[in-house]
Amino acid sequence: MRRLGPILAGLFIAIWLFGLLAMLGVSLLSGALTLSFYTLYTAAAICGWVASNLYNLRRRTLPPGVRPRLFLLYAVGPAGLVILLRSLASKAAQEAAPYVWLYALVVYAVFFLVPVLTRPKNRPRPPRIGEK
């Protein structure tokens, strides 16, 4: 579990770089994915919800000094996947709706922040099977 952070950081950096290169037109994969708005927003919601719950799960076991870095990793990293999915759409679809990527990031942010901000405080650890 200690190596999960650097692995995720490397994966998210690669996703962000590829997504930004595709948005700039350097990537040859533009138009490789036909993705409707509904599917993109659903992917953004799922990424935000999963990332926030993984952050909440991991933050309990870490010292307070590491938590801001972990928050940054889980808040910004998976958002690159939303950018990447949008950049793989065809040029015509991107020009027809230029702000869809921004709306998808807002959906991601809402689904990320709600579980983080509403997590219960001082909740006792649930008992494990076979524990008294």
Buried (B, 14 or more C-beta within 10 A) or exposed (E): EEEEBEEBBEBBEEBBEBBBBBBEEEBEEBEEBEBEBEEBBBBBBBBBBBBBBBBBEBBEEEEEEEBEEBBEBBBEBBBBBBBBBBBBBBEEBBEEEEEBBEBBBEBBBEBBEEBBEEBEEEEEEEEEEEEE
